[in-house]
Amino acid sequence: MSESTAVDPGAWIRGITIRQPWTSCILAGKDVENRPAPWSWRGLVLLHAGQATERAPMRDPLVATAIRGRALHTRAVIGVARLTDCHQDAAGTAPCSRWAQADAFHLVLADVQELALPIPWLHGQLGPWRPPQDLVDQVLLQLPHLAPEGTS
C-alpha cells in the first residue's frame, strides 16, 4: 500500500457505482445522476462503472450521441466528479437538466474528469462508498491535483 496520502480517503472522497451507458454519459456531459433516495454527501466521487450494462437506453438519441465513439468500460473507475447538490424537481416545474428523470433525486455533478486509463475495480454499491487507500492512490497517479491538503 502506498503512503502517498496522510488523510483518510473516506474523509474527502467517495465512490459511486453507476451502470453503463450512464457512467460514460457523465464523462460526455450528463450533469445529473438519478437516484431513488437523497444523498447527504457533497464533494468528490469516483465514477465507478458497475458490472451491468443497460442496453435499452442506448437506443435513446441523447444517450447514443453521448456515448458515440466511447468504450463502455465495466467494473472499473473511469473518472472523478464533484457532487455539488442533491434535490428533486418541484412538481410542475421544468426539469433541472435534460438528463433529469421525474420523481428521482438528482445528484448534480460538476468538474467531471475522465481517467486516461480505467482502473479495474470489482467492488461497488448503490450508495456512496468509501474507497480504499490503494484505489485512491491509483486515481491520484492520473489526477494528482485532486489530493486533499495535508497530503504528501
Sequence and secondary structure as in RCSB ss.txt:
>XXXX:A:sequence
MSESTAVDPGAWIRGITIRQPWTSCILAGKDVENRPAPWSWRGLVLLHAGQATERAPMRDPLVATAIRGRALHTR
AVIGVARLTDCHQDAAGTAPCSRWAQADAFHLVLADVQELALPIPWLHGQLGPWRPPQDLVDQVLLQLPHLAPEG
TS
>XXXX:A:secstr
      S GGGTEEEEEEEETHHHHHHTT  EEEESS     EEEEEEEEEEE SGGGGSHHHHHHHTT     S
EEEEEEEEEEEE   TTS  SSTT  TTSEEEEEEEEEEEEEEEE     SS B   HHHHHHHHHH GGG  TT
  
